[in-house]
Amino acid sequence: MIELGKKYRTRDGREVRIYAVDGGGHKPIHGAIREGDEWFAASWLQGGVGALHINSLVEVKPRIKREFWVNVYDHGNGSYYESKEIADRYPGPRIACVKAVLDFEEGEGL
């Protein structure tokens, strides 16, 4: 269900603004699609289905970024820490201390 206050894009990646979700009639969702520097009025069927598949709406979920350090041990296990300094306090018999950066969309992989 399309909701005001959530962020959307078109299926092909263009930015979208949603103005109303209760417009009534055949296409109750009203908004605009960004084309370069301009915005063009658009409307969608219930659920965000566009007249063309590429214009259908896709929710943009927040991106989450995390950085941490992993102590890697000879036996194949590892432990992760918020910083290299903290990882260095617990080296044990590590064979490496690797920086890991995760950048993902909320809910990705679930």
N, C-alpha and C positions, 0 to 999 in steps of 0.2 A: 504494500500500500504506500502510495506517495504521500509524504507529509510536509507541511510547511516547516521551515526551520532546519530541515536536513539539506545536505549538499548533494547535488546530482550533476551528472554529465551525460552527454549522448553516448550511445553505444560506440561511436567512432571517436570519442574523446573530447568533443567540444564542450566548453563551459555552458552551464544552464542556470537561469534564474527562474524560480517558481513563484508566481504571484498569487495563485488561487488553486485550491483543490476541490472546490465545491461549486464550480461554474454551472453545473447542471447540463442537461442535454447529452449529445453523443460524445463530446470531448470536454469533460468537466475540469481538466487540469490545464491551467493557463500559465504562460511564462514566456521566456525568450531564450534564443540560442545565440551564442556569440560566434560571429563570423569575422575573423580578423579584428578590426577595431570597432565594429558595429554590432548591435544587438537586433535580432529579428524576432518579431512576435511568433509564437508557436502555441499549439494546443495538442493535448494528448488524450487518448482514451484512458478509461479507468485502468490503474496499474502502470501507467506511464508508457503505454504502447504508442509508438509514433506511426504516422502514415507510411514512412519508410523505416525499415528495420534499423538503419544507422541512426535514426533520430529518436529511437526508444530510449527511455531514461534508465540510468544505472546509478545507484547510490554510491557516493564517494565517501568511504569510511576513513576515519583519521589514520594517519601514518604514525607508527610507533618506532622510535629509534632507541636502541640500547647498545652500549659499549661495555665490554667487560674483558677480563684477562683470564685465561685458562692455563692452569698448571697441568701439563701432560706428563703422565708417568709411564715408565717402561712396561708395566703390566696392562696398559691400554686404557686405564681409567683416567679421569681428570677431575679437577675441582675448579670452580670459577669464582672470581672475586671482582669487586667494583673497580679496583685500580691495580696497576702494576705494583705499586708500593705495598699494598695489602697482600697480593699474591707472593711477593718476595719474602714476606714474613713467614710463610708456610711452604717453603720449597720442597721439603721432603726429598725423596729420590727422583725429582722431576728430570725429564729429558728436554723439556722446552717450556717456555711461558709465552703463549700466543695471544695476541690481541684479536678479539672477535667483535665485529660490528654487525648488528642486526637492524634491518630497515624493512618493515613490513606493514601491511594494511591490517587494521584491527579485524580479528576473526580469520585471518588468512590461515589456511591449512587445517582448519577445524572440520 
